[in-house]
Amino acid sequence: MVTSFSDHVMSLKVDVDSIESTATDEWEQMGEEFAKELSSEMNFKFEYILDDGQITLQDTDNEDEKNTYEVSEEDNNVIFTPMDDSDEDVETITLQPKENEKQIFLCIK
């Protein structure tokens, strides 16, 4: 996924250009193209507050969905570690710089 930041909004979208084809015939290729088209329409937006080494992400479509992460740096990567260990659905997020672009490539571990 690719993420970008404005003053207070973090946007996520699927990086369909990085998905390699595994199709073995025309039908699978059509299915992959359809899935890529649907995926390219998926965009997620989170309002964020960055304060004292923590970032809080608030889903713009669901006000009840809010997660806080500890922010750290490892090599050139930015790591978001969940502050609430009790929520198993919240995963560590690793942001890796994308070469020659102002955007950041997002990997979820």
N, C-alpha and C positions, 0 to 999 in steps of 0.2 A: 504494500500500500504506500501511497505517497501522502505526506502531510505537509501543510503549510500553515503559517501563523500570521494573523493580523494583530492589531493592538490588543484584542481580547477574545479572538475566536481562533480555534484550531480546527482546520478542515482536513478530512481524510477522504481519499478516493482510491479505488482499486487501480493499480498500475497494470492495465491490460497489455501494454506493450512489452512488459517483461515476462509474460506468460508464454512459454514455449509449447508448440503443438505436439501432441502425442497421438494424433489421428492416424489411423491405419487405412481408412477408406474415405470416400466422399461423404457418406452419411455422418461419420464421426467428425469430419471437418466441418460440416454444416452445423452440427450440434455445438462444437467448440466456438464457432463464430457467433452463434446465437447467445451462448453463455457469456462470451466476451462483450457483446452488445449490451446485455442486461447488466453485467458487472460495471461497465463504464458509466452507467446511469446512477450507480450507487454512490452517494456522497453523504458523509456524516459531518455534522458540525457540533463542536463543543465550545461553550464559553469557558474561559479559564482565568484563574487568578493565580499568579505566581508570587509567593511571599515566603521569604526566609527559608529557602531550600525546599519548599513544598509547592506542588501544583495541584489545584483542585479543578477537575473537569466536570462541567455541568452539561448534560445533553440538552441541546436547544429544543428538541422535540418532546422530551420527557423530563419535566422539572423534578421528578422523584429520583432520577438517575444521576447521582453525583458520586465521584470517587476522588480521593486524595492520595497523592503519591509523593514519596521522597524523591527529590531530583539529585542525581549524582552524575559524574563524568568518568568514563573509562576509555582511555585512548582518545579517539575522536568521536566516540559515541556518547549519547546522553541517555541515561537509564532512569526510567520512572518505576520505582518500587512501591507496590501498594502499602498504604499505612495500616489498613484494616486486614489483618491476617485471617479473620473469621469468614470473609467472603471468598469462597473458592473460585467463583466465576471471574474475579478480577485478577488479571495476569500482569506480570512484569512486562514493561514495554521498553524496547531498545530502539532508539532513533540513530540511524547511521547516515552520515552525509552522502548525498548522491553526487557523483562526480560531475563537475562543470555545471552545476545548477544551483539555484538559490533555494530549491526545495529540499526536503529531507526524506530519505527512504525509510520507511517504517517496517520494522520486523517485530513480531510479537513472539516472545519465547514462551 
